[in-house]
Amino acid sequence: MCNVKRIFLLLQQLLLLLLLLQQQLLLLLLLLLLLLLLLLLFLLLLLLLLQLLLLLLLLQQLLLLLLLLLLLQLLLLLLLLLQQLLLLLLLLLLLLLLLLQLLLLLLLLLLLLQLLLQQQQQLLLLLLLLLLLLLLLLLLLYYYHYNC
């Protein structure tokens, strides 16, 4: 009977030891699960940081592209302004040429008038009338060009 008691005691101790071992294994498994969860959380955080970095790079490229487009628009605007200035300069040059022609015509008329006063011939008078008509025509063209 003593042996049977001992066997029961040994069995009981073995059972307690198994229960303790089971608790230790469960605790170890729980710790492993916790470590795995922390690892997954770390990987998720790393993935999130990588996505944020890619987003920042994309945003930087978009901002750079926008800046380049704005610079191109500014350049086109400056070219348009330069074109308008050149056109205005050309118009002023044409006006100066027209005024120079008028002055030359007036000088020619004065010379003819002087000749007419000196010689008093009808041919010179006719030439003077033609030059006056030409001057009038030139003035009409000038008026029409700048007022129409």
TORGU-348994 format. One line per 10 residues: for each residue x, y, z negated of N, C-alpha, C. Coordinates in steps of 0.2 Angstrom, whole numbers, plus 5000, padded with zeros to 4 digits. Example, Ala and Ser with C-alpha at 12.3 -4.5 7.8 and 13.67 -1.06 7.14 Angstrom:
# TORGU-348994
5066 4972 4961 5062 4978 4961 5066 4984 4961  5064 4989 4965 5068 4995 4964 5064 5000 4961
***
This chain:
# TORGU-348994
5004 4994 5000 5000 5000 5000 5004 5006 5000  5010 5006 4997 5014 5011 4997 5017 5012 5004  5018 5007 5007 5020 5008 5014 5015 5012 5018  5009 5010 5017 5003 5013 5021 5003 5020 5019  5004 5022 5013 5003 5029 5011 5009 5033 5014  5015 5030 5014 5020 5033 5017 5019 5034 5025  5017 5029 5028 5015 5030 5035 5010 5035 5036  5005 5036 5032 5000 5041 5032 5003 5048 5031  5008 5048 5026 5011 5054 5025 5016 5056 5031  5019 5051 5033 5023 5053 5039 5019 5055 5045
5014 5051 5046 5009 5053 5051 5006 5060 5050  5005 5062 5044 5002 5068 5043 5008 5074 5044  5014 5072 5042 5019 5077 5043 5021 5078 5051  5020 5072 5054 5021 5072 5061 5016 5077 5064  5010 5076 5062 5004 5080 5065 5005 5087 5063  5007 5089 5057 5009 5096 5055 5014 5099 5060  5019 5094 5061 5025 5096 5065 5023 5098 5072  5018 5093 5074 5016 5094 5081 5011 5100 5082  5008 5102 5077 5004 5108 5076 5008 5114 5076  5013 5114 5072 5018 5119 5072 5021 5120 5079
5023 5115 5082 5026 5115 5088 5022 5117 5094  5015 5115 5093 5010 5118 5098 5009 5125 5097  5009 5128 5091 5009 5135 5090 5015 5139 5093  5021 5136 5092 5027 5139 5094 5026 5139 5102  5024 5134 5105 5024 5133 5112 5019 5138 5115  5013 5139 5111 5008 5144 5113 5011 5151 5112  5014 5152 5107 5017 5159 5106 5022 5160 5112  5026 5155 5113 5031 5156 5119 5028 5157 5125  5022 5153 5127 5019 5154 5133 5015 5161 5133  5013 5163 5127 5010 5170 5127 5016 5175 5128
5021 5174 5126 5027 5179 5127 5029 5179 5134  5029 5173 5137 5031 5172 5144 5025 5176 5149  5019 5175 5147 5014 5179 5150 5014 5186 5150  5016 5189 5144 5017 5196 5143 5023 5198 5147  5028 5194 5147 5034 5196 5151 5032 5197 5159  5029 5192 5161 5026 5192 5168 5022 5198 5169  5017 5199 5165 5013 5205 5165 5017 5212 5166  5022 5212 5161 5027 5218 5162 5031 5218 5168  5033 5213 5171 5036 5212 5177 5031 5215 5183  5025 5212 5183 5020 5214 5188 5019 5222 5187
5019 5224 5181 5017 5231 5180 5023 5235 5183  5029 5233 5182 5035 5236 5184 5035 5236 5192  5034 5231 5195 5034 5230 5202 5028 5235 5205  5023 5235 5202 5017 5240 5204 5019 5247 5203  5023 5249 5198 5025 5256 5197 5031 5257 5203  5035 5252 5204 5040 5253 5209 5037 5254 5216  5031 5250 5218 5028 5251 5224 5024 5258 5224  5022 5260 5219 5019 5267 5219 5024 5272 5220  5030 5272 5217 5035 5277 5218 5037 5276 5225  5038 5271 5228 5040 5270 5235 5034 5273 5240
5028 5272 5238 5023 5276 5242 5023 5283 5241  5024 5285 5235 5025 5293 5234 5031 5295 5238  5036 5292 5238 5042 5294 5242 5041 5294 5250  5037 5289 5252 5035 5289 5259 5031 5295 5261  5026 5296 5256 5022 5302 5257 5025 5309 5257  5030 5309 5253 5034 5316 5253 5038 5317 5259  5041 5311 5261 5045 5312 5268 5040 5313 5274  5034 5311 5274 5029 5312 5279 5027 5320 5278  5026 5322 5272 5024 5329 5271 5030 5333 5273  5036 5332 5272 5042 5336 5274 5042 5336 5281
5041 5331 5285 5041 5331 5292 5036 5335 5295  5030 5334 5292 5024 5338 5294 5026 5346 5293  5028 5348 5288 5030 5355 5286 5035 5357 5291  5040 5353 5293 5045 5355 5297 5042 5356 5304  5038 5351 5306 5035 5352 5313 5030 5358 5313  5027 5360 5308 5023 5366 5307 5027 5372 5308  5033 5372 5305 5037 5377 5305 5040 5378 5312  5042 5373 5315 5044 5373 5322 5039 5376 5327  5032 5374 5326 5027 5377 5330 5026 5384 5329  5027 5386 5323 5026 5393 5321 5032 5397 5324
5038 5395 5324 5043 5398 5328 5042 5399 5335  5040 5393 5338 5038 5393 5345 5033 5398 5347  5028 5399 5343 5022 5404 5344 5025 5411 5343  5030 5412 5339 5033 5419 5338 5037 5420 5344  5041 5415 5346 5045 5416 5352 5041 5418 5358  5035 5414 5359 5031 5416 5365 5027 5423 5364  5026 5425 5358 5023 5431 5357 5028 5437 5359  5034 5436 5357 5040 5440 5358 5041 5441 5366  5041 5435 5369 5041 5435 5377 5036 5439 5380  5030 5438 5377 5024 5442 5380 5025 5449 5379
5027 5451 5373 5028 5458 5372 5034 5461 5376  5039 5457 5377 5044 5459 5382 5042 5460 5389  5037 5456 5391 5034 5456 5398 5030 5463 5398  5026 5464 5393 5022 5470 5393 5027 5476 5394  5032 5476 5390 5037 5482 5390 5040 5483 5397  5042 5478 5400 5045 5478 5406 5040 5481 5411  5034 5478 5411 5028 5481 5415 5027 5488 5414  5027 5490 5408 5027 5498 5407 5032 5502 5410  5038 5499 5409 5044 5502 5412 5044 5503 5419  5042 5497 5422 5041 5497 5430 5036 5503 5432
5030 5503 5428 5025 5508 5430 5028 5515 5429  5032 5516 5424 5035 5523 5423 5040 5524 5429  5044 5519 5431 5048 5520 5436 5045 5522 5443  5039 5519 5444 5035 5520 5450 5032 5528 5450  5030 5530 5444 5028 5536 5443 5033 5541 5444  5039 5540 5442 5045 5544 5443 5047 5545 5451  5046 5539 5454 5047 5539 5461 5042 5543 5465  5036 5543 5463 5031 5546 5466 5032 5554 5465  5034 5556 5459 5035 5563 5457 5041 5565 5461  5046 5561 5462 5052 5563 5466 5050 5564 5473
5045 5560 5476 5043 5561 5483 5039 5567 5483  5035 5569 5478 5031 5575 5479 5036 5581 5479  5041 5581 5475 5045 5586 5474 5049 5587 5481  5051 5581 5484 5054 5582 5491 5050 5585 5496  5044 5583 5496 5039 5585 5500 5037 5592 5499  5037 5595 5493 5036 5602 5492 5042 5606 5494  5048 5603 5493 5054 5606 5496 5054 5607 5503  5052 5602 5507 5052 5602 5514 5046 5607 5516  5041 5607 5513 5036 5612 5514 5038 5619 5513  5042 5620 5508 5045 5627 5507 5050 5629 5513
5054 5624 5515 5059 5625 5520 5055 5627 5527  5050 5623 5528 5046 5624 5534 5042 5631 5534  5040 5633 5528 5037 5639 5527 5042 5645 5528  5048 5644 5526 5053 5649 5527 5055 5649 5534  5055 5644 5538 5056 5644 5545 5050 5647 5549  5045 5646 5546 5039 5649 5549 5039 5656 5548  5041 5658 5542 5041 5666 5541 5047 5669 5546  5052 5665 5547 5057 5668 5551 5055 5668 5558  5052 5663 5561 5051 5662 5568 5044 5663 5570  5040 5662 5566 5033 5663 5567 5030 5659 5573
5032 5653 5574 5029 5649 5580 5024 5645 5578  5020 5643 5582 5014 5639 5581 5016 5632 5580  5021 5629 5583 5023 5622 5582 5025 5621 5574  5028 5626 5572 5030 5625 5565 5024 5626 5560  5019 5630 5562 5013 5631 5558 5009 5624 5558  5009 5621 5564 5006 5614 5565 5009 5609 5560  5016 5609 5560 5020 5605 5556 5019 5606 5549  5018 5612 5547 5017 5614 5540 5010 5611 5538  5005 5612 5542 4998 5609 5541 4998 5601 5540  5002 5598 5544 5003 5591 5544 5006 5589 5537
5011 5593 5535 5014 5591 5529 5010 5592 5523  5006 5598 5523 5001 5599 5518 4996 5593 5518  4994 5591 5524 4989 5585 5524 4992 5579 5520  4998 5578 5522 5002 5572 5519 5002 5573 5511  5004 5579 5509 5004 5580 5502 4997 5579 5499  4992 5581 5502 4986 5580 5499 4984 5573 5499  4986 5569 5504 4985 5562 5504 4989 5559 5499  4995 5561 5498 4999 5558 5492 4996 5559 5486  4993 5565 5485 4990 5567 5478 4984 5563 5477  4980 5562 5483 4974 5558 5482 4975 5551 5480
4981 5548 5483 4983 5541 5482 4985 5541 5474  4989 5546 5472 4991 5546 5465 4985 5546 5461  4980 5551 5462 4974 5551 5458 4970 5545 5458  4969 5542 5464 4966 5536 5464 4969 5530 5461  4976 5530 5461 4979 5524 5458 4979 5525 5450  4980 5530 5448 4980 5531 5440 4973 5532 5437  4968 5533 5441 4962 5534 5438 4957 5529 5439  4958 5524 5443 4953 5519 5445 4956 5512 5443
***
